[in-house]
């Protein structure tokens, strides 16, 4: 055995004789055996393995510090979630049961008074105002003038509160104060009818009673202490009853003084054909008392004077009125829907425009 090992050390490569079973050396096999031994040795030497057989492991740091702004990457989803409660509230259709608010807008509180007495059947030629009238009577010219005044205010920036009173011996409120111009025009069209005029029960003229009724209407709507009140009268002025029981034992000056105290200027368009200012026998009665209210008396003897008076009243009837509006059921869903849509729009914009926010988690 020692001899065999010596032979290996000496010759460098052992060999077995297949026939005799003895070891022998062979120069050509010595190199191959050396290479095999060297290859086996490299497998067991540290740091000498082939790269294909290596396994790389990630380094584990002892501590990882998180950024205080790391939550920003979730801003889009947070905004979306924040909008959900507002959207649910909008779907529930919330409303307030009773609301009150004060609104103001340019305009005046105007009381229109139209004389329907029998004396208003006298003719008054008016080509423009009476184009659609059933006759050329003063009454229909006065009704057409009132309609023209309302349409003039309707076309302007004003939102007036207008009432309509028809009077003879008694006064009748046709339409109380309203800012619905179409409603007023409808009421005017209803009295602009010959059959209805002939059925009017009171054929006399008591202008003082009509003015008193108008002041009471202003009082009923609590307008007396408010600014922006106005009264327009369309009449032939043929009324000499300036005092007596018909006026509640008051004279015309006392009645109109209540309008003066309430700061209600009275504009009187006296409709009497071919009778200029001062020519009608009642002009000296009505002109001074009307002008004491801060208004004006117009002696309309033709159509041009009526139109001019309407235009002048329209110019001076400027101002602003404030009213209280009440609503029994006012929807409020739009506020919550707007907040939800705004939050979602902001979330979508951030998600699409900021690349950092596209990372999750």
C-alpha positions as CSV (number, residue, x, y, z in Angstrom):
1,X,0.0,0.0,0.0
2,X,2.9,2.3,0.9
3,X,4.5,1.4,-2.4
4,X,1.4,2.3,-4.3
5,X,1.1,5.7,-2.6
6,X,4.8,6.3,-3.4
7,X,4.1,5.4,-7.0
8,X,1.2,7.9,-7.1
9,X,3.3,10.7,-5.5
10,X,6.2,9.9,-7.9
11,X,4.3,9.5,-11.1
12,X,1.4,11.9,-10.3
13,X,-1.3,9.7,-11.7
14,X,-2.3,6.2,-10.6
15,X,-3.5,3.6,-13.0
16,X,-4.8,0.2,-12.6
17,X,-3.9,-2.8,-14.9
18,X,-7.2,-4.4,-15.7
19,X,-5.4,-7.8,-16.3
20,X,-3.2,-7.9,-13.2
21,X,-4.9,-5.5,-10.8
22,X,-1.6,-3.7,-10.2
23,X,-1.1,0.0,-10.2
24,X,0.9,1.6,-13.0
25,X,1.6,5.0,-14.3
26,X,0.7,6.4,-17.7
27,X,2.1,9.7,-19.0
28,X,-0.9,10.5,-21.1
29,X,-3.5,9.9,-18.3
30,X,-1.5,11.9,-15.7
31,X,-2.7,15.3,-17.1
32,X,-6.3,14.4,-17.2
33,X,-6.3,13.1,-13.6
34,X,-4.7,16.3,-12.4
35,X,-7.3,18.4,-14.1
36,X,-10.1,16.5,-12.4
37,X,-8.5,16.8,-9.0
38,X,-8.1,20.5,-9.5
39,X,-11.7,20.9,-10.6
40,X,-13.0,19.0,-7.6
41,X,-10.9,21.2,-5.3
42,X,-12.3,24.4,-6.7
43,X,-15.8,23.4,-5.6
44,X,-14.8,23.3,-2.0
45,X,-12.6,26.4,-1.8
46,X,-14.4,29.4,-0.5
47,X,-14.9,32.4,-2.8
48,X,-14.1,30.4,-5.9
49,X,-17.6,29.3,-7.0
50,X,-18.9,30.2,-10.5
51,X,-21.2,33.2,-10.6
52,X,-24.1,31.1,-12.0
53,X,-24.3,29.2,-8.7
54,X,-24.4,32.3,-6.4
55,X,-27.6,33.5,-4.6
56,X,-28.0,37.3,-3.9
57,X,-29.9,38.3,-0.8
58,X,-31.1,42.0,-0.1
59,X,-29.6,43.9,2.7
60,X,-31.9,44.4,5.7
61,X,-31.5,47.9,7.2
62,X,-31.8,48.1,11.0
63,X,-34.3,51.0,10.8
64,X,-36.4,52.6,8.0
65,X,-37.4,56.2,8.5
66,X,-40.8,57.2,6.9
67,X,-41.3,60.6,5.4
68,X,-43.7,62.9,7.3
69,X,-45.3,63.8,3.9
70,X,-45.9,60.2,2.8
71,X,-49.7,60.6,3.4
72,X,-49.8,63.1,0.5
73,X,-49.8,60.3,-2.0
74,X,-53.3,59.4,-0.8
75,X,-54.7,62.9,-1.2
76,X,-56.8,62.0,-4.3
77,X,-58.5,59.0,-2.6
78,X,-59.0,61.0,0.5
79,X,-60.8,63.8,-1.4
80,X,-62.9,61.3,-3.2
81,X,-64.0,59.7,0.1
82,X,-64.6,63.1,1.6
83,X,-67.1,63.9,-1.1
84,X,-69.1,60.7,-0.6
85,X,-71.1,62.0,2.5
86,X,-72.0,65.2,0.7
87,X,-73.2,63.2,-2.3
88,X,-75.3,61.0,0.0
89,X,-76.8,64.1,1.6
90,X,-77.7,65.5,-1.8
91,X,-79.4,62.3,-2.8
92,X,-81.6,62.5,0.4
93,X,-83.1,65.7,-1.0
94,X,-82.8,68.0,2.1
95,X,-85.0,71.0,2.4
96,X,-86.0,73.7,4.9
97,X,-89.6,73.8,5.9
98,X,-90.0,77.6,6.3
99,X,-87.6,80.3,5.2
100,X,-87.8,84.1,5.3
101,X,-85.5,86.4,3.4
102,X,-85.5,90.1,2.5
103,X,-84.8,91.0,-1.1
104,X,-84.5,94.4,-2.7
105,X,-84.8,95.4,-6.4
106,X,-85.4,98.5,-8.4
107,X,-89.0,99.5,-8.6
108,X,-91.9,101.2,-6.9
109,X,-95.2,100.3,-5.2
110,X,-97.8,101.7,-7.6
111,X,-101.5,101.8,-7.2
112,X,-103.4,102.3,-10.5
113,X,-106.9,103.8,-10.2
114,X,-109.3,103.8,-13.2
115,X,-112.5,105.8,-13.3
116,X,-115.5,103.7,-14.6
117,X,-118.3,106.3,-14.0
118,X,-120.9,107.1,-16.6
119,X,-119.2,110.4,-17.5
120,X,-116.3,108.3,-18.8
121,X,-118.5,107.4,-21.8
122,X,-117.9,110.8,-23.4
123,X,-115.7,110.5,-26.6
124,X,-112.0,110.9,-26.6
125,X,-110.3,110.3,-29.9
126,X,-107.0,108.4,-29.6
127,X,-105.6,106.8,-32.8
128,X,-102.8,104.9,-31.0
129,X,-104.3,104.2,-27.6
130,X,-107.8,103.5,-28.9
131,X,-106.7,101.3,-31.9
132,X,-108.1,98.1,-30.2
133,X,-110.7,99.7,-28.1
134,X,-114.4,98.8,-28.5
135,X,-115.3,102.5,-28.7
136,X,-113.7,105.9,-28.4
137,X,-115.0,106.5,-24.9
138,X,-112.8,108.2,-22.3
139,X,-113.0,105.0,-20.3
140,X,-111.3,102.8,-22.9
141,X,-108.7,105.5,-23.6
142,X,-107.9,105.5,-19.8
143,X,-107.7,101.7,-19.8
144,X,-105.4,101.7,-22.8
145,X,-103.3,104.4,-21.1
146,X,-103.0,102.2,-17.9
147,X,-102.0,99.3,-20.0
148,X,-99.3,101.3,-21.8
149,X,-97.9,102.5,-18.5
150,X,-97.6,98.9,-17.2
151,X,-96.0,97.7,-20.4
152,X,-93.5,100.6,-20.2
153,X,-92.5,99.5,-16.7
154,X,-92.4,95.9,-17.8
155,X,-89.8,96.6,-20.5
156,X,-87.6,98.5,-18.1
157,X,-85.3,97.2,-15.4
158,X,-87.9,97.8,-12.7
159,X,-89.9,95.1,-10.9
160,X,-92.8,97.1,-9.5
161,X,-95.5,96.0,-7.1
162,X,-98.7,97.1,-8.8
163,X,-102.3,97.1,-7.8
164,X,-105.4,97.9,-9.8
165,X,-108.6,99.6,-8.5
166,X,-111.7,100.4,-10.5
167,X,-114.0,103.0,-9.0
168,X,-117.3,104.9,-9.5
169,X,-119.4,105.8,-6.5
170,X,-117.6,102.9,-4.8
171,X,-114.1,101.5,-5.2
172,X,-113.2,97.9,-6.0
173,X,-109.8,96.3,-5.7
174,X,-109.4,94.3,-8.9
175,X,-105.9,93.1,-8.2
176,X,-103.9,93.6,-5.0
177,X,-100.2,94.4,-5.1
178,X,-98.2,92.0,-7.1
179,X,-95.0,92.0,-9.2
180,X,-96.6,89.7,-11.8
181,X,-97.0,92.1,-14.7
182,X,-98.9,89.5,-16.7
183,X,-101.5,89.3,-13.9
184,X,-102.0,93.0,-14.0
185,X,-102.3,93.1,-17.8
186,X,-104.9,90.3,-17.6
187,X,-107.0,92.2,-15.1
188,X,-106.8,95.3,-17.3
189,X,-107.9,93.3,-20.3
190,X,-110.9,92.0,-18.3
191,X,-112.3,95.4,-17.6
192,X,-111.5,96.6,-21.1
193,X,-114.8,95.3,-22.3
194,X,-117.9,97.2,-23.3
195,X,-120.3,94.6,-21.8
196,X,-118.4,94.6,-18.5
197,X,-118.4,98.4,-18.4
198,X,-122.1,98.6,-18.9
199,X,-122.6,96.1,-16.0
200,X,-120.5,98.2,-13.7
201,X,-122.9,98.9,-10.8
202,X,-121.8,102.4,-9.7
203,X,-122.1,105.0,-12.3
204,X,-121.3,108.0,-10.2
205,X,-117.8,109.5,-9.5
206,X,-116.3,109.7,-6.0
207,X,-112.5,110.2,-6.5
208,X,-111.9,110.8,-2.8
209,X,-113.4,107.4,-2.0
210,X,-111.0,105.8,-4.5
211,X,-108.0,107.5,-3.0
212,X,-109.1,106.5,0.5
213,X,-109.4,102.9,-0.7
214,X,-105.9,103.0,-2.2
215,X,-104.4,104.3,1.0
216,X,-106.1,101.5,2.9
217,X,-104.6,99.0,0.4
218,X,-101.1,100.4,1.1
219,X,-101.9,100.1,4.8
220,X,-103.0,96.5,4.5
221,X,-99.7,95.5,2.9
222,X,-97.8,97.5,5.5
223,X,-96.4,99.8,2.9
224,X,-97.2,103.1,4.5
225,X,-93.9,103.3,6.4
226,X,-91.9,102.2,3.4
227,X,-90.4,104.5,0.7
228,X,-91.2,104.0,-3.0
229,X,-95.0,104.3,-3.0
230,X,-96.9,105.9,-5.9
231,X,-100.5,106.4,-7.0
232,X,-101.6,107.0,-10.6
233,X,-105.3,108.1,-11.3
234,X,-106.9,107.9,-14.7
235,X,-110.2,109.9,-14.6
236,X,-112.1,112.7,-16.2
237,X,-112.1,114.5,-12.8
238,X,-115.8,115.3,-13.0
239,X,-116.4,115.0,-9.3
240,X,-117.4,117.9,-7.1
241,X,-117.9,115.8,-4.0
242,X,-115.0,117.2,-2.0
243,X,-116.6,116.6,1.4
244,X,-119.7,115.0,3.1
245,X,-120.9,111.6,4.3
246,X,-119.7,109.9,1.1
247,X,-116.2,110.7,2.1
248,X,-116.7,109.6,5.8
249,X,-117.3,113.2,6.8
250,X,-113.8,114.1,5.5
251,X,-112.9,116.5,2.8
252,X,-110.6,115.8,-0.1
253,X,-107.6,117.6,1.5
254,X,-107.9,115.5,4.6
255,X,-108.0,112.3,2.5
256,X,-105.0,113.3,0.4
257,X,-103.2,114.4,3.5
258,X,-103.1,110.8,4.6
259,X,-101.3,110.0,1.3
260,X,-99.0,112.9,1.9
261,X,-98.1,111.7,5.4
262,X,-97.5,108.2,4.0
263,X,-95.3,109.8,1.4
264,X,-97.5,108.5,-1.5
265,X,-97.3,111.1,-4.3
266,X,-100.4,111.2,-6.5
267,X,-100.2,111.6,-10.2
268,X,-103.6,112.5,-11.7
269,X,-104.1,112.2,-15.5
270,X,-107.3,114.0,-16.2
271,X,-108.8,112.6,-19.4
272,X,-111.1,115.1,-21.1
273,X,-110.9,115.6,-24.9
274,X,-110.2,119.2,-26.1
275,X,-110.0,120.5,-22.6
276,X,-106.6,121.8,-21.8
277,X,-105.3,122.3,-18.3
278,X,-107.6,124.7,-16.5
279,X,-110.4,124.4,-19.0
280,X,-112.3,121.7,-17.1
281,X,-114.5,123.1,-14.3
282,X,-113.0,120.7,-11.7
283,X,-109.3,121.4,-12.4
284,X,-109.1,124.1,-9.7
285,X,-110.4,121.5,-7.2
286,X,-108.0,118.7,-7.9
287,X,-104.8,120.3,-9.1
288,X,-103.8,122.0,-5.9
289,X,-104.6,119.1,-3.6
290,X,-102.8,116.6,-5.8
291,X,-99.7,118.7,-6.0
292,X,-99.6,118.9,-2.2
293,X,-98.8,115.2,-2.2
294,X,-95.6,115.7,-4.2
295,X,-97.2,114.4,-7.4
296,X,-98.6,116.2,-10.5
297,X,-101.9,117.0,-12.2
298,X,-102.0,116.5,-16.0
299,X,-104.8,118.1,-18.0
300,X,-104.8,115.6,-20.9
301,X,-106.8,117.1,-23.7
302,X,-105.4,114.8,-26.4
303,X,-103.6,111.5,-26.9
304,X,-100.1,113.1,-27.1
305,X,-100.6,114.7,-23.6
306,X,-101.5,111.3,-22.2
307,X,-98.5,109.6,-23.7
308,X,-96.2,112.4,-22.5
309,X,-97.6,112.1,-19.0
310,X,-97.0,108.4,-18.9
311,X,-93.4,108.9,-20.0
312,X,-92.8,111.5,-17.4
313,X,-94.3,109.4,-14.6
314,X,-92.1,106.5,-15.7
315,X,-89.0,108.7,-15.5
316,X,-89.7,110.0,-12.0
317,X,-90.9,106.6,-10.7
318,X,-87.4,105.4,-9.8
319,X,-86.2,103.9,-6.6
320,X,-85.7,100.6,-4.8
321,X,-88.1,98.5,-2.8
322,X,-87.4,95.8,-0.3
323,X,-89.9,93.0,0.4
324,X,-89.9,89.8,2.5
325,X,-90.2,86.5,0.7
326,X,-91.5,83.4,2.4
327,X,-91.0,79.8,1.2
328,X,-92.7,76.9,2.9
329,X,-90.4,74.3,1.3
330,X,-87.1,75.3,-0.2
331,X,-84.7,72.5,-1.5
332,X,-81.1,72.6,-0.3
333,X,-79.6,69.6,-2.1
334,X,-77.7,71.8,-4.6
335,X,-75.3,73.0,-1.8
336,X,-74.2,69.4,-0.9
337,X,-74.1,68.3,-4.6
338,X,-71.8,71.3,-5.4
339,X,-69.4,70.4,-2.6
340,X,-69.3,66.7,-3.7
341,X,-68.7,67.5,-7.3
342,X,-66.0,70.1,-6.4
343,X,-64.1,67.6,-4.2
344,X,-64.3,64.8,-6.9
345,X,-63.2,67.2,-9.6
346,X,-60.2,68.2,-7.5
347,X,-59.3,64.6,-6.8
348,X,-59.5,63.7,-10.5
349,X,-57.3,66.7,-11.4
350,X,-54.7,65.7,-8.9
351,X,-54.7,62.1,-10.0
352,X,-54.2,63.0,-13.7
353,X,-51.7,65.8,-13.3
354,X,-49.4,64.8,-10.4
355,X,-47.5,61.5,-11.2
356,X,-46.5,61.1,-7.5
357,X,-50.2,60.6,-6.6
358,X,-50.6,57.7,-9.0
359,X,-48.5,55.4,-6.8
360,X,-50.3,53.1,-4.5
361,X,-50.1,52.4,-1.6
